[in-house]
Amino acid sequence: MKKTLALVIAIVLTNASHAQTIVPDSTFGTNGKKTFTFFNNIDRSFGSVVQENNRIVIVGLSRNTANTNFELCFARFYPSGIIDSTFGTNGKTSVSMGPQQYIGGMTPKIKTDQQGRFVAVNAGTGPGGSDDIFMCRLDSTGIIDNSFNSTGSLFIDITGSNTWPDIVNAFDFDASGNIYAVGATRNGGSPLNNDFAVVKITDSGLLDPTFDTDGKKLFNPTNAAEFGRGLRVQPDGKIIIGGTAGGKMFLFRIDSTGTYDNTFNSNGQVTLTSVGSSSDMYDLTLDDSNRIVVGGVSSSNAAVVRLNQNGTYDTTFAGVGRKLILIGGTTSTLSSLAIDSNNAIVFAGSNTVTGAGLNFYIARLTASGVMDNTFNTNGYYSLAIGTGSVDDECEGVSILSDGRYFLNGTVVYSSAVNEDVGMCLFKRVPPVPTGINTVEAKNLDWSLQGNIVADQLIVNCKKEITFGLLSLDGKIISTTNTLVGINTINVSDLSNGLYFLADLRTGASKQFFKQ
């Protein structure tokens, strides 16, 4: 019997050495997550950007209680989740978008330019009273930059009629600091008849007349309802633009003057019909090989597509150039993409949890299009931000320089009535190493009170520790964060048998038997 047990332990430790996961980073907020408010009056969060020092700046929307208008709001945080009071005023900045009284359908985005200034885009109520494209720029300390259009902000009425509404959803910079942005403009038809709207703005905040003579242009390639949602400037200066047209993902590429680039799929455009009969694009990026990576939704699935530079599907990705993923076996959305090391694709959104509303999730595909089972063993992690049956709507994912993952969005307690900013930070933990003596490990910062248990493990900790419950095949069943002192870990759902409790930071582990 002793020989058998020793063999089992050896097998567990060998397999465990290959088990990796991500866990909420307990150094951020409370147990890796945090809620926050701008004006504490309908607070939503969308894009984020990480600075070189790993400080995180988010952009969102909130109703200013002083004037009842919705404003574009910013806040900066340390990696601990503590607000950075050196940014703006006590860590926050808000910018007027005119007398804006509603924010439905708005998804503001933020980026830093080559000088470390913050540029953000959204829609706002322009001087003529119509919904216009809106941009603003802050300096590196969160103060409005008046060198941008002399006021720090810019309204753009695409048709110039103060009649048809405009919206913007994505933007990027070229090598000269010019800004390209894409959204949609009502073209005079029915409410769902929109065209892609593209603008080019100089570094000084003015429309660039080298782009279609006046700095703005409408594209109607499909003669259907078109919505622009993704844009990247390629290293060669060409602009790849994506969105949804006629209920399907759609891409087109133009040059710096606004002319179609016919080297892209022979006519400058491509409809991604093979993603599904109905699909929506929500983000677009380039990987380190300049391949085009698209993210969105098809039916109830998150959808990721990768194309070559000429607009053809990259068949080295998932065999066919596309991948549909159902997170947690339930309805899932995809809101944001980021390229990780080795051209792996990290994406985030929300997934439905039965009886509990929506959760934030983060997932990772390898460069070949396979769910990365070193990422929480199943390729994704779903996390509730708010308490109770609320909807946690994830809108953005960013990667810190140390490899941690930041997610932000909105916790919806009551839609358009009570909403807070939601955030979380994940970290990757190393594999459990081999060679641990699970019975006689010494000098640990924790101890088990007995190793034969029925419903609860009792763990005495000298510091805060992130533990993983390991099965016999070395897979992590669950993780939990403990505090200093006596902690209980519920194991009542485990089947009878041998398991391991492992400190996921150090790899030290102890065995226990569930009876």
C-alpha positions as CSV (number, residue, x, y, z in Angstrom):
1,M,0.0,0.0,0.0
2,K,2.8,2.4,0.8
3,K,4.4,1.8,-2.6
4,T,1.1,2.5,-4.4
5,L,0.6,5.7,-2.5
6,A,4.2,6.9,-3.3
7,L,3.6,6.1,-7.0
8,V,0.4,8.1,-7.0
9,I,2.1,11.1,-5.4
10,A,4.9,11.0,-7.9
11,I,2.5,10.9,-10.8
12,V,0.5,13.8,-9.4
13,L,3.5,15.9,-8.9
14,T,4.9,15.2,-12.4
15,N,1.6,16.1,-14.1
16,A,1.1,19.1,-11.8
17,S,4.3,20.5,-13.1
18,H,2.6,21.2,-16.4
19,A,-0.6,22.7,-15.0
20,Q,-0.8,26.4,-15.3
21,T,-3.6,28.8,-14.7
22,I,-4.6,32.4,-14.3
23,V,-6.2,33.8,-11.1
24,P,-7.6,37.1,-10.0
25,D,-4.6,39.1,-8.7
26,S,-5.4,39.7,-5.0
27,T,-3.1,42.7,-5.0
28,F,-5.7,44.6,-7.1
29,G,-8.8,46.0,-5.3
30,T,-10.5,43.3,-3.3
31,N,-9.6,39.7,-4.4
32,G,-8.6,41.0,-7.8
33,K,-11.7,43.1,-8.6
34,K,-13.1,46.5,-8.0
35,T,-16.1,48.8,-8.7
36,F,-15.8,52.5,-9.1
37,T,-17.9,55.6,-9.9
38,F,-17.2,58.9,-11.8
39,F,-20.2,61.0,-10.8
40,N,-22.0,58.1,-9.1
41,N,-24.9,58.6,-11.5
42,I,-25.0,55.9,-14.2
43,D,-21.3,55.1,-14.6
44,R,-20.1,53.0,-17.5
45,S,-16.5,52.0,-18.6
46,F,-15.3,51.0,-22.0
47,G,-11.7,51.3,-23.3
48,S,-8.5,51.3,-21.3
49,V,-4.8,51.9,-21.9
50,V,-1.8,50.9,-19.9
51,Q,1.1,53.3,-19.6
52,E,4.8,52.2,-19.4
53,N,4.7,52.3,-15.6
54,N,1.7,50.0,-15.6
55,R,-0.6,52.7,-14.5
56,I,-4.0,52.1,-16.1
57,V,-6.3,54.8,-17.6
58,I,-9.9,54.0,-18.3
59,V,-12.5,56.0,-20.3
60,G,-16.2,55.9,-19.7
61,L,-19.4,57.8,-19.5
62,S,-21.3,59.3,-16.6
63,R,-24.0,61.9,-15.9
64,N,-22.6,65.0,-14.3
65,T,-24.9,65.7,-11.4
66,A,-24.2,69.4,-11.6
67,N,-25.5,70.0,-15.1
68,T,-27.4,66.6,-15.8
69,N,-25.4,66.1,-19.0
70,F,-23.5,62.9,-19.8
71,E,-19.7,63.5,-20.0
72,L,-16.7,61.6,-21.3
73,C,-14.9,60.5,-18.1
74,F,-11.3,59.3,-17.4
75,A,-9.6,57.9,-14.3
76,R,-6.1,56.5,-13.7
77,F,-5.2,53.7,-11.3
78,Y,-2.1,52.1,-9.9
79,P,-1.8,48.3,-10.5
80,S,-3.1,47.9,-7.0
81,G,-6.4,49.4,-8.0
82,I,-5.8,52.6,-6.0
83,I,-6.7,55.7,-7.8
84,D,-3.8,57.9,-8.9
85,S,-4.5,61.3,-7.4
86,T,-1.8,62.9,-9.6
87,F,-4.0,62.5,-12.7
88,G,-6.6,65.2,-13.4
89,T,-8.4,66.2,-10.3
90,N,-8.0,63.6,-7.6
91,G,-7.4,60.9,-10.2
92,K,-10.4,61.8,-12.5
93,T,-11.1,64.0,-15.5
94,S,-14.4,64.7,-17.3
95,V,-14.8,66.4,-20.6
96,S,-18.1,67.9,-21.9
97,M,-19.6,66.4,-25.0
98,G,-22.1,69.2,-25.3
99,P,-25.7,68.9,-23.8
100,Q,-25.6,65.1,-24.2
101,Q,-28.7,63.5,-22.6
102,Y,-28.4,59.9,-23.6
103,I,-25.6,57.4,-24.1
104,G,-27.3,54.3,-25.6
105,G,-25.0,52.6,-28.2
106,M,-22.0,54.7,-27.3
107,T,-18.6,52.9,-26.8
108,P,-15.8,55.4,-26.2
109,K,-12.3,54.3,-26.9
110,I,-8.9,55.6,-25.6
111,K,-5.3,55.4,-26.8
112,T,-2.0,57.2,-26.1
113,D,-0.1,58.9,-28.9
114,Q,3.6,59.0,-29.5
115,Q,4.0,61.8,-27.0
116,G,2.1,60.0,-24.2
117,R,-1.0,62.1,-24.6
118,F,-4.4,60.5,-24.2
119,V,-6.8,60.7,-27.2
120,A,-10.4,59.5,-26.8
121,V,-13.3,59.3,-29.2
122,N,-17.1,59.0,-28.8
123,A,-20.2,60.8,-30.1
124,G,-21.5,64.1,-28.7
125,T,-24.1,66.8,-29.2
126,G,-22.4,69.2,-31.6
127,P,-22.8,73.0,-31.9
128,G,-25.7,72.5,-34.4
129,G,-27.6,70.2,-32.0
130,S,-27.0,66.9,-34.0
131,D,-25.1,63.8,-32.9
132,D,-21.6,64.3,-34.1
133,I,-18.3,62.5,-34.0
134,F,-16.4,63.7,-30.9
135,M,-12.7,63.7,-30.1
136,C,-10.6,65.1,-27.3
137,R,-7.0,65.0,-26.1
138,L,-5.5,65.1,-22.6
139,D,-1.9,65.6,-21.7
140,S,0.0,62.9,-19.8
141,T,-1.3,64.3,-16.4
142,G,-5.0,64.1,-17.4
143,I,-5.5,67.8,-18.2
144,I,-7.3,68.9,-21.4
145,D,-4.7,69.7,-24.1
146,N,-5.7,73.0,-25.7
147,S,-3.1,72.6,-28.5
148,F,-5.7,70.2,-30.0
149,N,-8.1,72.3,-32.1
150,S,-7.4,75.2,-29.6
151,T,-10.0,73.9,-27.2
152,G,-8.8,70.3,-26.6
153,S,-11.9,68.8,-28.3
154,L,-13.4,68.5,-31.7
155,F,-16.9,67.9,-33.1
156,I,-17.3,66.5,-36.7
157,D,-20.6,66.6,-38.5
158,I,-20.0,64.2,-41.4
159,T,-22.6,65.5,-43.8
160,G,-22.6,69.1,-42.5
161,S,-26.3,69.3,-42.4
162,N,-26.8,69.1,-38.6
163,T,-29.4,66.5,-39.4
164,W,-28.1,62.9,-39.7
165,P,-26.5,61.4,-36.6
166,D,-22.9,60.3,-36.5
167,I,-21.1,57.9,-34.2
168,V,-17.5,56.7,-33.8
169,N,-16.3,53.4,-32.5
170,A,-12.6,53.0,-33.2
171,F,-9.4,55.0,-34.2
172,D,-5.7,54.7,-34.6
173,F,-2.6,56.9,-35.3
174,D,-0.3,56.9,-38.3
175,A,3.5,57.4,-38.1
176,S,3.0,61.2,-38.4
177,G,0.6,61.4,-35.5
178,N,-2.5,61.8,-37.7
179,I,-5.7,60.2,-36.4
180,Y,-8.0,58.0,-38.4
181,A,-11.4,57.2,-36.9
182,V,-14.3,55.1,-38.1
183,G,-18.0,54.9,-37.1
184,A,-21.3,55.3,-38.9
185,T,-23.5,58.0,-40.3
186,R,-27.2,57.8,-41.1
187,N,-27.5,58.2,-44.9
188,G,-31.0,59.6,-45.1
189,G,-32.7,56.3,-45.4
190,S,-34.5,54.2,-42.8
191,P,-33.2,54.2,-39.2
192,L,-31.0,51.2,-39.8
193,N,-29.6,52.4,-43.1
194,N,-26.1,53.7,-42.2
195,D,-22.8,54.1,-44.1
196,F,-19.2,53.7,-42.8
197,A,-17.9,57.1,-41.8
198,V,-14.2,57.7,-41.8
199,V,-12.3,60.8,-40.8
200,K,-8.6,61.9,-40.8
201,I,-7.5,64.4,-38.2
202,T,-4.1,66.1,-38.0
203,D,-2.0,66.1,-34.9
204,S,-3.2,69.7,-34.3
205,G,-6.9,68.6,-34.2
206,L,-8.0,69.7,-37.7
207,L,-9.7,67.8,-40.5
208,D,-6.9,66.8,-43.0
209,P,-7.8,67.9,-46.6
210,T,-5.4,65.3,-48.1
211,F,-8.1,62.8,-47.2
212,D,-10.9,63.0,-49.8
213,T,-10.4,66.8,-50.0
214,D,-12.1,67.6,-46.7
215,G,-10.9,65.0,-44.2
216,K,-14.0,62.9,-44.1
217,K,-15.7,60.3,-46.3
218,L,-18.6,58.0,-46.4
219,F,-18.3,54.5,-47.7
220,N,-21.3,52.4,-48.8
221,P,-19.7,49.2,-50.3
222,T,-22.6,46.9,-49.6
223,N,-25.7,49.2,-50.0
224,A,-26.8,47.8,-46.6
225,A,-26.8,48.9,-43.0
226,E,-23.1,49.5,-42.3
227,F,-21.4,50.1,-38.9
228,G,-17.7,50.7,-38.5
229,R,-16.2,49.2,-35.3
230,G,-12.5,48.5,-35.9
231,L,-9.6,50.4,-37.5
232,R,-5.8,49.9,-37.6
233,V,-3.1,51.7,-39.5
234,Q,-0.7,49.2,-40.9
235,P,3.1,49.8,-40.9
236,D,2.9,50.6,-44.6
237,G,0.4,53.4,-43.9
238,K,-2.6,51.6,-45.3
239,I,-5.7,51.6,-43.2
240,I,-7.7,48.4,-42.5
241,I,-11.2,49.0,-41.4
242,G,-13.8,46.6,-40.1
243,G,-17.4,46.4,-38.9
244,T,-20.7,45.0,-39.7
245,A,-22.5,45.3,-43.1
246,G,-25.8,43.7,-43.9
247,G,-25.6,41.5,-40.8
248,K,-22.2,40.1,-41.5
249,M,-18.6,40.9,-40.6
250,F,-17.0,43.1,-43.2
251,L,-13.5,44.5,-43.9
252,F,-12.1,47.1,-46.4
253,R,-8.7,48.7,-46.8
254,I,-7.9,52.2,-48.0
255,D,-4.8,54.4,-48.5
256,S,-4.1,57.7,-46.8
257,T,-6.2,59.6,-49.3
258,G,-9.3,57.5,-48.8
259,T,-9.0,55.4,-51.9
260,Y,-9.8,51.7,-51.9
261,D,-6.6,49.5,-51.9
262,N,-7.3,46.9,-54.6
263,T,-4.4,44.7,-53.5
264,F,-6.7,43.7,-50.7
265,N,-8.9,40.9,-52.0
266,S,-8.7,42.4,-55.5
267,N,-11.3,45.1,-54.9
268,G,-10.3,46.5,-51.5
269,Q,-13.1,44.8,-49.5
270,V,-14.3,41.4,-48.2
271,T,-17.4,40.0,-46.5
272,L,-16.7,37.3,-44.0
273,T,-19.6,35.1,-45.0
274,S,-18.1,31.9,-43.6
275,V,-18.2,33.1,-40.0
276,G,-21.9,32.5,-39.9
277,S,-25.3,33.5,-41.4
278,S,-25.4,36.4,-39.0
279,S,-22.3,38.0,-37.4
280,D,-21.2,41.2,-35.8
281,M,-17.6,42.6,-35.6
282,Y,-16.6,44.5,-32.4
283,D,-12.8,44.7,-32.5
284,L,-9.9,44.5,-34.9
285,T,-6.1,44.4,-34.4
286,L,-2.9,43.3,-36.1
287,D,-0.6,40.6,-34.7
288,D,3.2,40.7,-34.7
289,S,3.2,39.3,-38.2
290,N,0.8,42.0,-39.4
291,R,-2.0,39.5,-39.9
292,I,-5.5,40.9,-39.4
293,V,-7.3,39.6,-36.3
294,V,-11.0,40.2,-36.0
295,G,-13.3,39.6,-33.0
296,G,-17.0,39.6,-32.6
297,V,-20.1,37.5,-32.2
298,S,-21.8,34.8,-34.3
299,S,-25.1,33.6,-32.9
300,S,-24.4,32.8,-29.3
301,N,-20.6,32.3,-29.8
302,A,-17.6,34.5,-29.5
303,A,-15.9,34.6,-33.0
304,V,-12.3,35.2,-33.9
305,V,-11.0,35.4,-37.5
306,R,-7.5,35.8,-38.8
307,L,-6.7,36.9,-42.3
308,N,-3.6,37.4,-44.3
309,Q,-2.5,40.8,-45.5
310,N,-4.1,40.2,-48.9
311,G,-7.6,39.7,-47.3
312,T,-7.7,35.8,-47.6
313,Y,-8.4,33.6,-44.6
314,D,-5.2,32.4,-42.8
315,T,-5.7,28.7,-42.8
316,T,-2.8,28.2,-40.3
317,F,-5.4,29.5,-37.8
318,A,-7.8,26.8,-36.7
319,G,-7.4,25.1,-40.1
320,V,-9.9,27.5,-41.8
321,G,-9.0,31.0,-40.5
322,R,-11.8,31.3,-38.1
323,K,-12.9,30.0,-34.7
324,L,-16.2,30.0,-32.9
325,I,-16.1,29.7,-29.1
326,L,-18.9,29.1,-26.6
327,I,-17.6,30.3,-23.3
328,G,-18.9,28.2,-20.4
329,G,-21.4,26.4,-22.6
330,T,-23.7,29.4,-22.6
331,T,-24.3,32.6,-24.5
332,S,-21.1,34.6,-24.9
333,T,-20.1,37.9,-26.4
334,L,-16.7,39.2,-27.5
335,S,-16.0,42.9,-27.0
336,S,-12.2,43.3,-27.1
337,L,-9.0,41.7,-28.4
338,A,-5.3,41.9,-27.6
339,I,-2.2,40.2,-28.9
340,D,-0.2,38.3,-26.3
341,S,3.2,36.8,-26.4
342,N,4.0,34.4,-29.3
343,N,1.0,35.9,-31.3
344,A,-1.5,34.3,-28.9
345,I,-4.9,36.0,-29.0
346,V,-6.4,37.2,-25.8
347,F,-10.1,38.2,-25.9
348,A,-12.7,39.3,-23.4
349,G,-16.4,39.8,-23.1
350,S,-19.3,38.5,-21.1
351,N,-20.9,35.1,-20.7
352,T,-24.2,34.1,-19.3
353,V,-24.2,32.3,-16.0
354,T,-27.4,30.5,-15.2
355,G,-29.3,32.2,-12.4
356,A,-26.5,34.8,-12.0
357,G,-26.7,37.1,-15.0
358,L,-23.5,38.0,-16.9
359,N,-19.9,37.5,-15.9
360,F,-16.7,39.1,-17.2
361,Y,-14.6,36.5,-19.0
362,I,-11.1,36.4,-20.4
363,A,-9.9,33.7,-22.9
364,R,-6.8,32.9,-24.8
365,L,-6.2,31.2,-28.2
366,T,-2.8,30.0,-29.3
367,A,-1.4,31.3,-32.5
368,S,-2.7,28.2,-34.2
369,G,-6.3,28.9,-33.1
370,V,-6.6,26.3,-30.3
371,M,-8.0,27.2,-26.9
372,D,-4.9,27.5,-24.7
373,N,-5.3,24.9,-21.9
374,T,-2.4,26.4,-19.9
375,F,-4.8,29.3,-19.4
376,N,-6.9,28.1,-16.5
377,T,-6.8,24.5,-18.0
378,N,-9.8,25.2,-20.2
379,G,-8.7,28.4,-22.0
380,Y,-10.8,30.9,-20.2
381,Y,-11.8,32.3,-16.8
382,S,-15.2,33.7,-15.9
383,L,-15.5,36.1,-13.0
384,A,-18.4,37.8,-11.3
385,I,-17.6,41.4,-10.5
386,G,-20.9,42.6,-8.8
387,T,-22.7,40.9,-6.0
388,G,-25.8,38.9,-6.6
389,S,-27.8,38.4,-9.9
390,V,-26.4,41.4,-11.8
391,D,-25.0,41.8,-15.3
392,D,-21.3,42.3,-15.5
393,E,-20.7,43.6,-19.0
394,C,-17.0,43.5,-20.0
395,E,-15.9,46.0,-22.7
396,G,-12.1,46.0,-22.7
397,V,-9.0,44.0,-22.1
398,S,-5.4,45.4,-21.9
399,I,-2.1,43.6,-21.1
400,L,0.3,45.1,-18.6
401,S,4.1,45.0,-19.3
402,D,4.5,42.3,-16.7
403,G,2.0,40.0,-18.4
404,R,-1.0,40.7,-16.2
405,Y,-4.5,41.2,-17.8
406,F,-6.8,44.1,-17.0
407,L,-10.5,43.9,-17.8
408,N,-13.0,46.7,-17.5
409,G,-16.7,47.3,-18.2
410,T,-19.9,48.0,-16.4
411,V,-21.8,46.4,-13.5
412,V,-25.5,46.8,-14.2
413,Y,-27.6,46.6,-11.1
414,S,-30.5,48.3,-12.9
415,S,-30.1,49.2,-16.5
416,A,-29.8,53.0,-17.1
417,V,-30.6,53.6,-13.4
418,N,-27.9,52.1,-11.3
419,E,-24.6,51.2,-13.0
420,D,-21.0,51.2,-11.8
421,V,-17.7,50.8,-13.4
422,G,-16.3,47.2,-13.0
423,M,-12.7,46.2,-13.2
424,C,-10.5,43.2,-12.5
425,L,-6.9,42.1,-12.9
426,F,-5.6,38.6,-13.6
427,K,-2.2,37.2,-13.3
428,R,-0.6,34.0,-14.6
429,V,0.8,31.7,-11.9
430,P,3.7,29.3,-12.5
431,P,3.3,25.6,-12.7
432,V,3.5,23.5,-9.6
433,P,7.1,22.2,-9.6
434,T,8.2,18.6,-9.2
435,G,10.2,17.3,-6.2
436,I,7.9,18.7,-3.5
437,N,7.8,16.5,-0.4
438,T,4.1,16.8,0.2
439,V,4.2,15.2,3.7
440,E,7.3,16.8,5.2
441,A,7.5,20.2,3.4
442,K,8.9,22.6,6.0
443,N,9.2,26.3,6.5
444,L,5.8,26.9,4.8
445,D,3.7,30.0,5.4
446,W,0.7,27.8,5.9
447,S,-0.5,24.5,7.4
448,L,-3.4,22.1,7.2
449,Q,-5.3,21.1,10.3
450,G,-5.7,17.5,9.5
451,N,-5.5,15.9,6.0
452,I,-8.6,13.7,6.1
453,V,-11.6,15.9,5.6
454,A,-15.3,15.7,4.9
455,D,-16.6,19.1,3.8
456,Q,-14.0,21.7,4.7
457,L,-10.3,22.2,4.7
458,I,-9.0,24.3,7.6
459,V,-5.9,26.2,6.6
460,N,-3.8,28.4,8.9
461,C,-2.0,31.1,6.9
462,K,0.8,33.5,8.0
463,K,0.1,35.7,4.9
464,E,-2.4,36.1,2.1
465,I,-2.1,33.1,-0.3
466,T,-3.7,32.0,-3.5
467,F,-4.4,28.3,-3.3
468,G,-5.3,25.8,-6.0
469,L,-7.2,22.5,-5.5
470,L,-5.4,19.9,-7.7
471,S,-6.9,16.6,-8.9
472,L,-4.9,13.4,-9.4
473,D,-4.1,14.3,-13.0
474,G,-2.6,17.6,-12.0
475,K,-5.4,19.8,-13.2
476,I,-6.5,22.8,-11.1
477,I,-10.1,22.2,-10.0
478,S,-10.6,25.6,-8.4
479,T,-8.7,28.5,-6.8
480,T,-9.3,30.5,-3.7
481,N,-7.6,33.4,-1.9
482,T,-7.0,33.2,1.8
483,L,-6.3,35.8,4.5
484,V,-3.9,35.8,7.5
485,G,-5.2,33.5,10.2
486,I,-7.6,30.5,10.1
487,N,-9.4,30.0,6.7
488,T,-11.9,27.4,5.6
489,I,-12.1,26.0,2.0
490,N,-15.3,24.3,1.0
491,V,-14.6,20.8,-0.6
492,S,-18.0,19.3,-0.1
493,D,-18.6,19.1,-3.9
494,L,-15.5,16.9,-4.4
495,S,-15.8,13.2,-4.9
496,N,-14.1,11.0,-2.4
497,G,-10.4,10.5,-3.0
498,L,-6.9,12.0,-2.9
499,Y,-6.3,15.6,-3.8
500,F,-3.6,18.3,-3.3
501,L,-3.8,21.8,-2.0
502,A,-1.0,23.9,-3.6
503,D,0.3,27.4,-3.0
504,L,0.1,28.7,-6.6
505,R,2.8,31.2,-6.0
506,T,5.5,28.9,-4.6
507,G,4.3,25.5,-5.8
508,A,4.5,24.1,-2.3
509,S,1.7,21.5,-1.8
510,K,0.1,19.2,0.7
511,Q,-2.0,16.2,0.2
512,F,-5.4,15.6,1.7
513,F,-8.1,12.9,1.5
514,K,-11.7,13.8,0.9
515,Q,-14.0,11.2,2.5
